[in-house]
Amino acid sequence: MRKPLPNDSEITKTNRAIFENLKEKVGMVPNLYKAMAFSENGLNRYLSFQYEEDVLTGREKAALYLIVSQVNNCIYTLEAYSYIGLLYDFTAEQILEIRAGKASFDKALQPIITLAKEMTELRGNLSEEAVQHYLDAGYSKEHLVDCILAIGEVTIANNMYAAFKYPVDILAPWDNN
């Protein structure tokens, strides 16, 4: 049977320091990060990747993370990014619409959602038409690269949950009963 999270003796000094920093900044250490602490360097590598500068806005990332998590059927990240979506002023209805692959409330998000959905469903076999549609919507190639990297980032989180099945510790407010 898989053990979802490391016990205290399995957490290295390096990861303990990262945990303390996370507790100071966000008030907790999400179970996703705890599971990454099985690796001496994995958590630091992931956080470096996750927090690097890019051209995407918080709303764009939240929408992208939601649709990728939906396609990958990842309960953990769906809860976490639904919660984060609320912080970026998405309503509960808009979050559900994004998860369905739509953004009727924000036309600028639709190309991002469509691209991320297709890329995830097709496991990277994106059509030339999809890329051109994205660029024709006014997004740059830099934005495209950053979207692809964000898809990879959330896919890593989805795969971590699939491998470890740790408890969901970040719940969207409507699930906090």
C-alpha positions as CSV (number, residue, x, y, z in Angstrom):
1,M,0.0,0.0,0.0
2,R,1.2,3.5,-0.9
3,K,2.1,5.8,1.9
4,P,0.7,9.2,0.8
5,L,3.0,11.5,2.9
6,P,6.5,11.2,4.4
7,N,6.7,10.9,8.2
8,D,8.7,13.4,10.2
9,S,11.9,11.4,10.1
10,E,11.8,11.2,6.3
11,I,11.8,15.0,5.8
12,T,15.2,16.4,5.2
13,K,16.7,19.5,6.7
14,T,16.4,21.2,3.3
15,N,12.7,20.4,3.1
16,R,12.0,21.4,6.7
17,A,13.4,24.8,5.9
18,I,11.1,25.1,2.9
19,F,8.1,24.0,5.0
20,E,8.9,26.7,7.6
21,N,9.0,29.3,4.8
22,L,5.7,28.0,3.4
23,K,4.1,28.2,6.8
24,E,5.2,31.8,7.1
25,K,4.1,32.8,3.6
26,V,0.8,30.9,3.2
27,G,0.0,29.6,6.7
28,M,0.3,25.9,5.9
29,V,2.2,23.3,3.9
30,P,-0.2,21.8,1.3
31,N,-0.1,18.0,1.1
32,L,1.1,18.3,-2.5
33,Y,4.3,19.9,-1.2
34,K,4.5,17.4,1.6
35,A,4.4,14.5,-0.8
36,M,7.2,16.1,-2.9
37,A,9.3,16.1,0.3
38,F,10.0,12.4,-0.3
39,S,12.6,13.8,-2.7
40,E,15.6,15.7,-1.3
41,N,15.4,18.2,-4.2
42,G,12.0,17.7,-5.8
43,L,10.1,20.2,-3.7
44,N,12.6,23.0,-4.3
45,R,12.7,22.2,-8.0
46,Y,8.9,22.3,-8.3
47,L,8.6,25.5,-6.3
48,S,11.3,27.2,-8.3
49,F,9.4,26.2,-11.5
50,Q,6.0,27.2,-10.1
51,Y,7.1,30.7,-8.9
52,E,9.2,31.8,-11.8
53,E,8.2,35.0,-13.6
54,D,6.1,34.7,-16.7
55,V,3.7,36.8,-18.8
56,L,0.5,35.1,-17.6
57,T,-1.8,36.9,-15.2
58,G,-3.1,35.2,-12.1
59,R,-6.6,34.9,-13.6
60,E,-5.1,33.3,-16.8
61,K,-3.2,30.8,-14.7
62,A,-6.1,30.0,-12.5
63,A,-8.3,29.3,-15.5
64,L,-5.6,27.2,-17.2
65,Y,-5.0,25.2,-14.0
66,L,-8.7,24.5,-13.6
67,I,-9.3,23.2,-17.1
68,V,-6.1,21.0,-17.1
69,S,-7.1,19.6,-13.6
70,Q,-10.6,18.9,-14.9
71,V,-9.3,17.1,-18.0
72,N,-6.9,15.1,-15.8
73,N,-9.7,14.5,-13.3
74,C,-7.5,15.5,-10.4
75,I,-9.7,16.1,-7.3
76,Y,-6.8,17.7,-5.3
77,T,-6.0,20.4,-7.8
78,L,-9.6,21.0,-8.7
79,E,-10.3,21.9,-5.1
80,A,-7.1,24.0,-4.7
81,Y,-7.5,25.9,-7.9
82,S,-11.3,26.4,-7.4
83,Y,-10.3,28.1,-4.1
84,I,-7.6,30.1,-5.8
85,G,-10.0,31.1,-8.6
86,L,-12.2,32.7,-6.0
87,L,-9.2,34.8,-4.9
88,Y,-8.9,36.0,-8.5
89,D,-12.6,37.1,-8.5
90,F,-14.1,34.2,-10.4
91,T,-17.5,33.3,-9.1
92,A,-18.4,29.7,-8.3
93,E,-20.5,29.6,-11.6
94,Q,-17.6,30.9,-13.6
95,I,-15.3,28.3,-12.1
96,L,-17.7,25.6,-13.1
97,E,-17.9,27.1,-16.6
98,I,-14.1,27.1,-17.0
99,R,-14.1,23.5,-15.8
100,A,-16.5,22.8,-18.7
101,G,-14.1,24.4,-21.1
102,K,-15.9,27.7,-21.6
103,A,-15.4,31.4,-20.6
104,S,-18.5,33.2,-21.9
105,F,-17.9,35.9,-19.2
106,D,-14.4,36.7,-20.4
107,K,-13.6,36.4,-24.1
108,A,-9.9,36.8,-23.6
109,L,-9.7,33.6,-21.4
110,Q,-11.4,31.4,-24.0
111,P,-8.4,30.9,-26.3
112,I,-6.3,30.0,-23.2
113,I,-8.9,27.5,-21.9
114,T,-9.3,26.0,-25.4
115,L,-5.6,25.6,-25.9
116,A,-4.9,24.1,-22.5
117,K,-7.9,21.7,-22.8
118,E,-6.9,20.5,-26.3
119,M,-3.2,20.1,-25.4
120,T,-4.1,18.1,-22.2
121,E,-6.7,15.9,-23.9
122,L,-4.4,15.2,-26.8
123,R,-1.3,14.8,-24.6
124,G,0.6,17.5,-26.4
125,N,-0.4,16.6,-29.9
126,L,-1.8,20.1,-30.5
127,S,-2.9,20.9,-34.1
128,E,-1.4,23.8,-36.1
129,E,-4.9,25.2,-36.3
130,A,-5.2,25.4,-32.5
131,V,-1.9,27.2,-32.2
132,Q,-2.8,29.6,-35.0
133,H,-6.3,30.3,-33.5
134,Y,-4.5,31.1,-30.2
135,L,-2.1,33.5,-31.9
136,D,-4.9,35.0,-34.0
137,A,-6.7,35.8,-30.7
138,G,-3.9,38.3,-30.0
139,Y,-1.6,36.2,-27.9
140,S,2.2,36.2,-28.5
141,K,4.5,33.3,-28.9
142,E,6.0,34.2,-25.5
143,H,2.5,33.9,-24.0
144,L,2.1,30.5,-25.8
145,V,5.4,29.2,-24.3
146,D,4.4,30.3,-20.8
147,C,1.0,28.6,-21.2
148,I,2.7,25.4,-22.3
149,L,5.0,25.6,-19.2
150,A,2.0,26.2,-16.9
151,I,0.2,23.2,-18.4
152,G,3.3,21.2,-17.6
153,E,3.4,22.6,-14.0
154,V,-0.2,21.7,-13.2
155,T,0.2,18.3,-14.9
156,I,3.1,17.6,-12.5
157,A,0.7,18.4,-9.6
158,N,-2.0,16.1,-11.1
159,N,0.5,13.3,-11.5
160,M,1.7,13.7,-7.9
161,Y,-1.8,13.3,-6.7
162,A,-2.4,10.3,-8.9
163,A,0.7,8.6,-7.5
164,F,0.3,9.4,-3.8
165,K,-3.5,10.0,-3.2
166,Y,-2.8,12.2,-0.2
167,P,-5.7,13.8,1.6
168,V,-7.3,16.9,0.0
169,D,-6.4,19.7,2.4
170,I,-7.5,22.8,0.4
171,L,-11.2,22.9,-0.1
172,A,-13.2,25.4,-2.1
173,P,-15.6,27.2,0.3
174,W,-18.7,25.4,-1.0
175,D,-17.1,22.1,0.0
176,N,-16.2,23.1,3.6
177,N,-19.3,21.5,5.2
